[in-house]
Amino acid sequence: MLRALGDNLRLATGTFVAHPLRTALTLLGIVIGVATVMAMMALLEGLRLKVTNDLSQLGANVFRVDKWPQGIRFGGGDRLNWNKIAARPALTLGDKRAIAEQCPSVKRTSASAWQPGQRVRTAMTETQPNVFVLGTTVEYPETAGISLARGRAFNDQEDLDGRQVVVIGPDVADKLFPSLDPLGQELRLKGRPFTVVGVLARRGKVLGLFNLDNMVLVPMTTFLGLYGKRRTVSVSVEAKDQAVFDRAMDEARRLMRQRRRLGPSDEDDFEVSTNESMAKSLNDLSKVVTAATFGVCLLSLLVGGIGILNIMLVSVSERTREIGVRKALGARRSRILAQFATEAVVLSLVGGLVGVLLGLGLAGLARWTLGLATAVPTWAVVVSLLMSSGVGLVFGIYPAARAARLDPVDAMRAE
């Protein structure tokens, strides 16, 4: 059995070496399909790992209460009515205080509101209009997993008095004060002077989108006076520990329903989200992209399979006399069938291996040139090779069966 398999592999290799250009063109569809799957799976797995790491920075045992839904929704049955959501009442600092005071399982709460696309200036320079200005209460660093590299956060009295102090991200500090110690320096927001009291530790981007280093934190009272007092806030809630996390969420939800006078049959007019729910939304997106990627791969493999079918039919035609001689010398039909089926599987497997290597190379190139996180899951390699081998077997069966059915006498007479 092993000897027969070795002979089949040797014959298959000899056939491919004898026609290198034809073999390469036949493999093109399979190579493209497998390389696409490998590159996309590497990017998606890298994104998944980065999401897990990024969300772990947003504070432990923390959930959020918001007016607006968080994350990404899919499916027609889950389509959101944005007009209805926009009509919801805003969350206020009163809601934040109520949750902290009336929910026994809650350790602390904080409130935040943000204004994107802001330009921050000094007397000498200014940033691009892409800075996120966050109004926060003093508890925000603990609930958001924030630490400071230098200086301090603002305190309760500064928030209560609406003082014009800020904590800036490292990217803002590098842009505005490249050769100076930022602490004690003055910058301007909307034309008003603010004093820098702290600089955040560098954290990078969350989900590759939101730059945590390009922020300016302002006391909430000051922020509302600067950007509008009637805006909604986001309330971050930290449970006392993981054991009471779900209980804390239930307590906060019940309290919010009571404060808004919602009946038993009324749906929530606010959102409660966790890091896990945000990760699930992104995993849903990942599944959609994965399905689309495999669709592209299947189309490419179909093209490659047709190429294998064509090349194997040509091979049978070219080797008709050889098949006749082998059958005349006693080769059984099953041996001829196995020979040509092996050639088809080996041909497609070689294309799969080349596609895997090309996909790994593309993933590495993306990581090196674009700074994208990439990680190739083992299952993607295995599935890609199995799919490519399966295509060779399926599309190689007919030419192999045709070769096995040849009459030896007629075959040896063929020109």
Secondary structure in CASP SS format (residue, H / E / C, confidence):
PFRMAT SS
TARGET T0000
AUTHOR 0000-0000-0000
METHOD secondary structure of the structure
MODEL  1
M C 1.00
L H 1.00
R H 1.00
A H 1.00
L H 1.00
G H 1.00
D H 1.00
N H 1.00
L H 1.00
R H 1.00
L H 1.00
A H 1.00
T H 1.00
G H 1.00
T H 1.00
F H 1.00
V H 1.00
A H 1.00
H C 1.00
P H 1.00
L H 1.00
R H 1.00
T H 1.00
A H 1.00
L H 1.00
T H 1.00
L H 1.00
L H 1.00
G H 1.00
I H 1.00
V H 1.00
I H 1.00
G H 1.00
V H 1.00
A H 1.00
T H 1.00
V H 1.00
M H 1.00
A H 1.00
M H 1.00
M H 1.00
A H 1.00
L H 1.00
L H 1.00
E H 1.00
G H 1.00
L H 1.00
R H 1.00
L H 1.00
K H 1.00
V H 1.00
T H 1.00
N H 1.00
D H 1.00
L H 1.00
S H 1.00
Q C 1.00
L C 1.00
G C 1.00
A C 1.00
N C 1.00
V E 1.00
F E 1.00
R E 1.00
V E 1.00
D E 1.00
K C 1.00
W C 1.00
P C 1.00
Q C 1.00
G C 1.00
I C 1.00
R C 1.00
F C 1.00
G C 1.00
G H 1.00
G H 1.00
D H 1.00
R C 1.00
L C 1.00
N C 1.00
W H 1.00
N H 1.00
K H 1.00
I H 1.00
A H 1.00
A C 1.00
R C 1.00
P C 1.00
A C 1.00
L C 1.00
T C 1.00
L H 1.00
G H 1.00
D H 1.00
K H 1.00
R H 1.00
A H 1.00
I H 1.00
A H 1.00
E H 1.00
Q H 1.00
C C 1.00
P C 1.00
S C 1.00
V E 1.00
K E 1.00
R E 1.00
T E 1.00
S E 1.00
A E 1.00
S E 1.00
A E 1.00
W E 1.00
Q E 1.00
P E 1.00
G E 1.00
Q E 1.00
R C 1.00
V E 1.00
R E 1.00
T C 1.00
A C 1.00
M C 1.00
T C 1.00
E E 1.00
T C 1.00
Q C 1.00
P C 1.00
N C 1.00
V E 1.00
F E 1.00
V E 1.00
L E 1.00
G E 1.00
T E 1.00
T C 1.00
V C 1.00
E C 1.00
Y H 1.00
P H 1.00
E H 1.00
T H 1.00
A H 1.00
G C 1.00
I C 1.00
S C 1.00
L E 1.00
A E 1.00
R E 1.00
G E 1.00
R C 1.00
A C 1.00
F C 1.00
N C 1.00
D H 1.00
Q H 1.00
E H 1.00
D H 1.00
L H 1.00
D H 1.00
G C 1.00
R C 1.00
Q C 1.00
V E 1.00
V E 1.00
V E 1.00
I E 1.00
G C 1.00
P H 1.00
D H 1.00
V H 1.00
A H 1.00
D H 1.00
K H 1.00
L H 1.00
F C 1.00
P C 1.00
S C 1.00
L C 1.00
D C 1.00
P C 1.00
L C 1.00
G C 1.00
Q C 1.00
E E 1.00
L E 1.00
R E 1.00
L E 1.00
K C 1.00
G C 1.00
R E 1.00
P E 1.00
F E 1.00
T E 1.00
V E 1.00
V E 1.00
G E 1.00
V E 1.00
L E 1.00
A C 1.00
R C 1.00
R C 1.00
G C 1.00
K E 1.00
V E 1.00
L C 1.00
G C 1.00
L C 1.00
F E 1.00
N E 1.00
L C 1.00
D C 1.00
N C 1.00
M E 1.00
V E 1.00
L E 1.00
V E 1.00
P E 1.00
M H 1.00
T H 1.00
T H 1.00
F H 1.00
L H 1.00
G H 1.00
L H 1.00
Y H 1.00
G C 1.00
K C 1.00
R C 1.00
R C 1.00
T C 1.00
V C 1.00
S E 1.00
V E 1.00
S E 1.00
V E 1.00
E E 1.00
A E 1.00
K C 1.00
D C 1.00
Q H 1.00
A H 1.00
V H 1.00
F H 1.00
D H 1.00
R H 1.00
A H 1.00
M H 1.00
D H 1.00
E H 1.00
A H 1.00
R H 1.00
R H 1.00
L H 1.00
M H 1.00
R H 1.00
Q H 1.00
R H 1.00
R C 1.00
R C 1.00
L C 1.00
G C 1.00
P C 1.00
S C 1.00
D C 1.00
E C 1.00
D C 1.00
D C 1.00
F C 1.00
E E 1.00
V E 1.00
S E 1.00
T E 1.00
N H 1.00
E H 1.00
S H 1.00
M H 1.00
A H 1.00
K H 1.00
S H 1.00
L H 1.00
N H 1.00
D H 1.00
L H 1.00
S H 1.00
K H 1.00
V H 1.00
V H 1.00
T H 1.00
A H 1.00
A H 1.00
T H 1.00
F H 1.00
G H 1.00
V H 1.00
C H 1.00
L H 1.00
L H 1.00
S H 1.00
L H 1.00
L H 1.00
V H 1.00
G H 1.00
G H 1.00
I H 1.00
G H 1.00
I H 1.00
L H 1.00
N H 1.00
I H 1.00
M H 1.00
L H 1.00
V H 1.00
S H 1.00
V H 1.00
S H 1.00
E H 1.00
R C 1.00
T H 1.00
R H 1.00
E H 1.00
I H 1.00
G H 1.00
V H 1.00
R H 1.00
K H 1.00
A H 1.00
L C 1.00
G C 1.00
A C 1.00
R C 1.00
R H 1.00
S H 1.00
R H 1.00
I H 1.00
L H 1.00
A H 1.00
Q H 1.00
F H 1.00
A H 1.00
T H 1.00
E H 1.00
A H 1.00
V H 1.00
V H 1.00
L H 1.00
S H 1.00
L H 1.00
V H 1.00
G H 1.00
G H 1.00
L H 1.00
V H 1.00
G H 1.00
V H 1.00
L H 1.00
L H 1.00
G H 1.00
L H 1.00
G H 1.00
L H 1.00
A H 1.00
G H 1.00
L H 1.00
A H 1.00
R H 1.00
W H 1.00
T H 1.00
L C 1.00
G C 1.00
L C 1.00
A C 1.00
T C 1.00
A C 1.00
V C 1.00
P C 1.00
T H 1.00
W H 1.00
A H 1.00
V H 1.00
V H 1.00
V H 1.00
S H 1.00
L H 1.00
L H 1.00
M H 1.00
S H 1.00
S H 1.00
G H 1.00
V H 1.00
G H 1.00
L H 1.00
V H 1.00
F H 1.00
G H 1.00
I H 1.00
Y H 1.00
P H 1.00
A H 1.00
A H 1.00
R H 1.00
A H 1.00
A H 1.00
R C 1.00
L C 1.00
D C 1.00
P H 1.00
V H 1.00
D H 1.00
A H 1.00
M H 1.00
R H 1.00
A C 1.00
E C 1.00
END
